[in-house]
Amino acid sequence: MATIAPFPSIDAIADKVYAGERITPEDALALFNHPNLLDLAAMADFQRQQRVPGRTVSYIIGRILNYTNVCWVRCKFCAFYRVPNHAEGYLLTDEEVLEKVGDTVAKGGVEILFQGGLNPKLKIDYYEHIFSLIKSHYPDVILHALSPAEIIYIAHISKLRLRETLERLKAAGLHSIPGAGGEILVDRVRKIIAPYKDTTDEWLECMRTASELGIRSTASMMFGHVETVEDRVEHLTRIRDLQDECAPFRAFITWNFQPEDTDLPIPRKASGADYLRTVAVSRIFLDNIDNLQVSILTQGPKIAQLALNYGANDFGSVMIEEQVVSAKGNKFILDANEFERLIKAGGYEPRRRNTRYELLDVANP
């Protein structure tokens, strides 16, 4: 009868962390199963100080501009999409897009997170047009735009190679790529929650190719659905390995699945404790990524504030507009004053930043 190897001890893992040694996937699995959250918080905060020393917590003012909700992929975890030809499907006009960008700039915003669905009517020429239009009117706005799934699909329907697609998008104004669509980078899980979406290797290859072209990105993990803890560790390992290889990621964001109005029923949402544990393990394990961002949209301000003691150093975006997560009934959208109040109350110093994680003069964002 086979015996199951015991988890590494918490003391042995802590010795590695405090000595500046990399922990293994087996260590990460042990941390996910360790009952004392405060032990994890101490190690995560130590690791945070190695990557981003001090008490500064950054945030950005931006807008998630969902240019279309038309999408044929039918991800089971998404409440936002409408299939092609649905009565509620939309594509914003050029004028509507420019109005939203202008409103963002007027409110101190520096970033447009331009995302939507996989709309079969939109090929590369649409994105070249709309990005060039935005940049011609608002040259200082940073376009943090399109998920790997969108980019891969644009290449497919435009009959282009991935590299050429990224080159053309960059020439039109694409600055960086958000980590959306990563979900869990384990194909067994992806086939359950998004069977028509890109594979793990395709997602990673998009980020790899973008990095080769000088396009940076973020990475994310959506947990708390059908995945196991082992799947979470595999996801983190794939992110860390790619960061070792070509350093595409400026930041990592983890958030728990929101089941409301989706086709992916689960018994219960992930708890705040599970979120804090996942943040801490992510910070400890991802020793090659500087910035770890909280998820106010899914966790709310109190848990987000607590996460600053579990390795997070960034409060994410003051979202002037957001529709995807909010489509599931989550409305934790706060202004910059509330961001700063929460950060200060947590014992940290708030600082505004841009997409490149450069700190800004608040008086002249």
C-alpha positions in Angstrom: 0.0 0.0 0.0 1.4 3.4 -1.0 2.1 5.9 1.6 1.4 9.6 1.3 4.4 11.8 1.9 3.8 14.3 4.7 3.8 18.0 3.9 7.0 19.9 4.6 6.9 21.5 8.0 5.9 25.2 8.4 9.2 25.8 10.2 11.2 24.4 7.3 9.3 26.5 4.8 9.7 29.6 6.9 13.5 29.0 7.1 13.6 29.0 3.3 11.6 32.2 3.0 13.6 34.1 5.6 16.9 32.9 4.1 15.8 34.2 0.7 15.4 30.7 -0.8 12.8 29.8 -3.3 10.0 27.5 -2.1 8.8 24.5 -4.1 5.3 23.6 -5.3 5.2 21.1 -2.5 5.9 23.8 0.0 3.2 26.0 -1.5 0.7 23.1 -1.2 1.7 22.8 2.5 1.1 26.5 3.0 -2.4 26.2 1.5 -3.1 23.5 4.1 -1.5 25.3 7.0 -4.2 26.3 9.5 -2.6 29.5 11.0 -3.1 32.4 8.7 -0.9 34.7 10.8 2.1 32.5 10.0 1.4 33.0 6.3 0.9 36.7 6.8 4.4 37.1 8.4 6.1 35.2 5.6 4.2 37.0 2.9 4.9 40.5 4.4 8.6 39.6 4.6 8.6 38.6 1.0 6.8 41.8 0.1 9.5 43.8 1.7 12.1 42.0 -0.3 10.4 42.9 -3.6 8.8 46.3 -2.7 10.3 47.7 0.5 8.5 50.2 2.7 4.9 51.1 3.6 3.8 52.5 0.2 0.6 51.1 -1.3 0.0 52.2 -4.8 -3.2 52.5 -6.9 -4.2 53.8 -10.3 -7.2 55.8 -11.6 -8.6 54.1 -14.7 -11.6 52.8 -16.5 -12.5 49.3 -17.6 -14.0 50.2 -21.0 -16.0 47.2 -22.1 -16.4 48.1 -25.8 -18.6 45.0 -26.6 -20.4 42.3 -24.7 -20.9 40.1 -27.8 -19.0 36.9 -27.4 -19.5 33.4 -28.8 -17.3 31.5 -26.3 -20.0 31.1 -23.6 -17.7 30.8 -20.6 -19.7 29.2 -17.8 -18.3 31.6 -15.2 -19.3 34.8 -17.1 -22.5 36.8 -16.6 -21.5 39.6 -18.9 -21.5 38.1 -22.4 -24.3 38.0 -24.9 -24.1 35.6 -27.9 -23.9 37.1 -31.4 -27.3 38.5 -32.6 -28.7 38.6 -29.1 -31.0 41.6 -28.5 -28.9 42.8 -25.6 -25.6 42.6 -27.5 -23.8 45.9 -28.1 -20.7 47.5 -29.7 -19.9 51.0 -28.6 -19.6 53.6 -31.4 -16.4 55.5 -31.9 -18.1 58.6 -30.3 -19.1 56.6 -27.2 -15.6 55.2 -26.8 -14.0 58.7 -27.1 -16.6 60.1 -24.7 -15.7 57.5 -22.1 -12.0 58.0 -22.5 -12.4 61.8 -22.3 -14.4 61.4 -19.1 -11.7 59.2 -17.7 -9.0 61.8 -18.4 -11.2 64.6 -16.9 -11.4 62.6 -13.7 -7.6 62.1 -13.4 -7.5 58.7 -15.1 -4.3 57.6 -16.8 -5.3 54.1 -18.0 -8.0 52.6 -20.2 -8.4 48.8 -19.6 -10.0 48.1 -23.0 -11.7 44.7 -22.9 -14.8 42.9 -24.3 -15.9 39.7 -25.7 -14.8 37.6 -28.7 -17.0 39.3 -31.2 -16.8 37.6 -34.6 -17.5 40.8 -36.5 -14.3 42.5 -35.2 -11.0 41.9 -37.0 -7.6 43.5 -36.7 -8.7 46.6 -38.6 -11.3 47.5 -36.0 -8.7 47.5 -33.2 -6.1 49.4 -35.2 -8.8 52.0 -36.0 -10.1 52.4 -32.4 -6.7 52.4 -30.8 -5.3 54.9 -33.2 -8.4 57.1 -32.7 -8.0 57.0 -28.9 -4.3 57.8 -29.1 -4.8 60.7 -31.6 -7.3 62.4 -29.2 -5.7 61.4 -25.9 -2.0 60.6 -26.6 -1.1 60.3 -22.9 -3.7 57.7 -22.1 -2.2 54.2 -21.5 -4.0 51.4 -23.3 -3.8 48.4 -21.1 -6.0 46.4 -23.5 -7.3 43.0 -24.7 -6.9 39.6 -23.0 -4.8 36.9 -24.6 -8.1 35.2 -25.6 -9.1 38.3 -27.5 -5.7 38.7 -29.1 -5.6 35.0 -30.1 -9.1 35.3 -31.6 -8.3 38.5 -33.5 -5.3 36.7 -35.1 -7.5 33.8 -36.0 -10.3 35.6 -37.7 -7.9 38.1 -39.3 -5.9 35.2 -40.7 -2.7 36.5 -39.1 0.1 35.0 -37.1 0.1 35.9 -33.4 3.3 37.9 -33.7 2.1 40.0 -36.5 -1.2 40.7 -34.7 0.7 41.9 -31.6 3.1 44.0 -33.8 0.1 45.7 -35.4 -1.7 46.3 -32.2 1.4 47.7 -30.6 1.9 50.1 -33.6 -1.7 51.3 -33.2 -1.2 52.1 -29.5 -1.4 48.9 -27.4 0.8 49.4 -24.3 0.3 46.3 -22.2 -2.0 43.3 -21.8 -4.1 42.5 -18.7 -3.9 39.0 -17.4 -7.6 38.2 -18.0 -8.5 34.8 -19.3 -5.9 33.1 -17.3 -8.5 31.8 -14.9 -6.7 28.6 -13.9 -3.8 27.5 -16.2 -4.7 23.8 -16.0 -6.4 22.5 -19.2 -8.5 20.0 -17.2 -10.1 22.9 -15.4 -10.3 25.2 -18.5 -12.3 22.5 -20.4 -14.9 22.6 -17.6 -15.3 26.3 -17.1 -14.5 27.6 -20.6 -14.3 24.7 -23.1 -14.0 26.9 -26.2 -11.4 29.2 -24.8 -7.6 29.1 -25.5 -5.5 26.4 -23.9 -2.9 27.0 -21.1 -0.1 26.8 -23.6 -1.8 29.2 -26.0 -2.3 31.7 -23.2 1.3 31.5 -22.1 2.6 31.7 -25.7 0.6 35.0 -26.2 2.3 36.5 -23.1 5.7 35.1 -24.2 5.4 36.6 -27.7 4.2 39.9 -26.3 7.1 40.1 -24.0 9.5 39.5 -26.9 7.9 42.5 -28.6 8.3 44.7 -25.5 4.7 44.5 -24.5 4.4 43.9 -20.8 1.4 42.3 -19.0 -0.1 41.3 -15.7 -1.1 37.8 -14.6 -4.2 36.8 -12.6 -5.8 33.7 -11.1 -9.6 33.2 -10.6 -10.1 30.6 -7.9 -12.9 29.2 -5.9 -14.9 27.2 -8.5 -14.1 23.7 -9.8 -10.3 23.8 -9.3 -8.4 22.0 -6.5 -5.7 23.5 -4.4 -3.2 21.5 -6.4 -4.5 23.2 -9.5 -3.9 26.6 -7.9 -0.3 25.6 -7.2 0.1 24.4 -10.8 -1.2 27.7 -12.0 1.2 29.7 -9.9 4.1 27.5 -11.0 3.3 28.2 -14.7 3.2 31.9 -14.0 6.5 31.8 -12.0 8.2 29.7 -14.7 7.2 32.1 -17.5 8.4 35.1 -15.4 11.8 33.3 -15.0 11.9 32.8 -18.7 11.0 36.3 -20.1 9.7 38.5 -17.3 6.4 39.5 -18.9 4.5 40.3 -15.8 4.4 43.6 -13.9 1.9 42.4 -11.3 -0.2 39.5 -10.1 -3.9 39.6 -9.1 -5.9 36.9 -7.6 -9.7 37.0 -7.1 -12.4 34.5 -6.3 -15.1 33.4 -8.6 -18.4 35.2 -8.4 -21.2 32.6 -9.2 -24.2 34.9 -9.4 -26.1 34.7 -12.7 -23.6 32.3 -14.3 -23.8 28.8 -15.6 -21.2 27.5 -13.2 -23.0 26.7 -10.0 -20.9 26.0 -6.9 -22.0 25.2 -3.3 -20.6 28.4 -1.9 -18.3 31.3 -2.6 -14.7 31.2 -1.4 -14.4 32.8 2.0 -12.4 35.9 3.0 -10.0 33.6 4.8 -9.4 31.6 1.7 -8.8 34.8 -0.2 -6.2 36.0 2.3 -4.5 32.6 2.3 -4.3 32.6 -1.5 -2.9 36.1 -1.5 -0.2 35.2 1.0 0.8 32.0 -0.8 0.9 33.8 -4.1 3.3 36.4 -2.6 5.5 33.8 -1.0 5.6 31.6 -4.1 5.9 34.3 -6.8 9.3 35.5 -5.7 10.0 37.0 -9.1 7.0 39.4 -9.4 7.2 42.7 -7.7 3.6 43.8 -7.4 0.6 41.9 -5.9 -2.7 43.6 -6.3 -5.8 43.2 -4.1 -9.3 42.6 -5.5 -11.7 45.1 -4.1 -14.4 44.3 -6.7 -14.8 40.7 -5.4 -13.8 41.0 -1.8 -14.9 44.4 -0.7 -12.8 47.1 1.1 -12.4 45.4 4.5 -10.8 42.2 3.2 -8.8 44.2 0.6 -7.4 46.3 3.4 -6.5 43.2 5.4 -4.7 41.8 2.4 -2.1 44.5 2.7 -0.8 42.5 5.7 -0.7 39.3 3.6 1.8 40.5 0.9 -0.3 42.8 -1.3 1.3 46.2 -2.1 -1.2 47.6 -4.6 -4.9 48.5 -4.3 -5.6 48.2 -8.0 -7.7 50.6 -9.9 -10.2 53.3 -8.9 -12.7 52.1 -11.5 -14.6 54.9 -13.0 -16.6 52.2 -14.8 -16.7 48.4 -14.7 -19.3 46.0 -16.1 -18.0 42.4 -16.2 -17.7 41.6 -12.5 -20.5 44.0 -11.6 -22.8 42.1 -14.0 -22.8 39.4 -11.3 -24.1 41.8 -8.7 -20.8 43.0 -7.1 -20.7 46.7 -6.7 -17.6 47.5 -4.6 -16.5 50.5 -6.7 -14.8 53.2 -4.6 -13.4 56.6 -5.4 -9.8 57.7 -4.8 -10.6 59.4 -1.5 -11.9 56.1 -0.1 -8.9 54.2 -1.5 -6.6 56.6 0.3 -8.6 56.5 3.5 -8.5 52.7 3.6 -4.8 52.5 2.8 -4.0 55.0 5.6 -6.3 53.3 8.1 -4.4 50.1 7.4 -1.1 51.8 8.4 0.3 52.4 4.9 1.0 55.4 2.7 -1.2 55.7 -0.5 0.5 56.7 -3.7 -1.0 57.1 -7.2 0.7 55.3 -10.0 0.5 54.6 -13.7 0.3 51.2 -15.6 4.1 51.0 -15.5 4.0 51.2 -11.7 5.7 54.5 -11.8 4.5 56.7 -8.8 2.9 59.9 -9.9 2.6 63.4 -8.5 -1.0 63.5 -7.4 -1.2 67.2 -8.3 -0.3 66.4 -11.9 -1.3 62.9 -12.7 
